[in-house]
């Protein structure tokens, strides 16, 4: 049975390695803008999210993944009711989310220009992570390239293994939000 993964990363470290591994594991990859460009250049088959949702990226890339076909696939449980609804809406189940956020903290170290810093506040990525955390028993969130080798060595199948990645994802977005809050307090 084919599985599905969303890959939407700012940091493309080892992306080719994990993507090729997932293809071998019979995953269909769904991807956004810059990540999709990277996958194309490396001849890695995937589906562009905008083609799947039939909604192009808008507002200069500020809105890419905020769509019911994405969040339904992340949040739908394995229950018969959810699966029936997903099927009737032509929404695929997402089994994994590989994502990292815009480099907010790195940006505030490089510049004090508020207009540049504001653009590094990730909205869609943060929301995707939150959805995968909520549904971690079905959708494994992966937020760090440092974890790719671990996934390749031991693909998470148990609830305990998947929970470990959910906790790491929650810690990641919490630290991200604290950095944003601290910056806002300082301006």
C-alpha positions, -999 to 999 in steps of 0.1 A, spaced: 0 0 0 13 34 -9 20 59 18 21 96 15 45 123 29 46 160 27 81 174 24 84 212 28 118 223 40 138 254 42 170 235 51 176 210 24 205 192 42 203 155 33 169 159 16 179 138 -14 189 109 10 156 109 29 135 115 -2 151 85 -21 147 63 10 110 72 11 105 64 -26 120 30 -20 96 25 9 67 32 -16 59 67 -4 43 93 -27 60 126 -20 39 159 -20 60 190 -19 60 228 -20 78 255 -40 115 255 -33 115 219 -21 97 208 -52 124 226 -73 151 208 -54 134 174 -59 130 181 -97 167 190 -100 175 157 -83 150 137 -104 130 126 -74 94 119 -84 68 140 -64 35 158 -67 35 196 -63 11 206 -35 -4 233 -56 -13 207 -83 -28 184 -57 -49 211 -40 -56 229 -73 -46 261 -55 -15 280 -65 8 295 -39 -4 331 -32 9 363 -15 45 357 -25 45 323 -10 29 333 23 1 308 16 11 274 2 -2 247 25 -31 262 43 -58 241 26 -84 215 37 -68 188 14 -36 192 33 -49 195 68 -76 168 63 -49 144 52 -28 152 82 -56 153 108 -78 124 95 -77 95 119 -79 58 108 -115 57 120 -140 45 94 -159 78 96 -128 99 89 -116 76 61 -150 76 44 -150 114 45 -115 117 32 -123 94 4 -154 113 -6 -135 146 -6 -106 130 -26 -81 137 2 -51 115 6 -39 104 40 -5 118 50 16 93 70 46 116 75 55 152 75 91 163 69 94 200 75 116 226 89 107 262 95 120 295 81 152 305 99 137 331 123 165 331 149 193 332 123 176 361 106 174 382 137 211 376 142 218 390 107 195 419 105 174 443 125 151 451 95 116 443 107 103 438 72 128 410 66 123 395 101 85 394 98 88 373 66 107 347 86 78 340 109 66 306 96 28 302 95 20 272 73 49 251 85 41 257 121 4 248 115 14 216 96 36 205 125 8 212 150 -16 190 130 9 162 127 15 164 165 -22 161 172 -24 130 150 10 116 157 -2 80 159 -9 82 121 12 111 109 48 112 120 63 147 122 100 151 114 115 185 119 152 181 118 176 168 91 196 153 120 168 127 123 169 114 87 196 88 94 176 75 124 145 72 103 164 53 77 179 29 103 146 24 121 114 35 106 90 45 134 61 20 136 51 19 172 31 46 190 61 51 214 85 57 185 61 81 168 55 99 201 93 106 204 91 126 171 60 144 181 76 155 213 106 168 195 84 186 170 64 202 199 97 213 215 109 228 182 78 249 176 77 260 213 113 273 210 104 289 177 75 308 193 95 319 223 121 334 199 93 353 181 78 365 213 112 377 226 118 396 194 83 412 195 90 423 231 122 440 220 108 460 191 
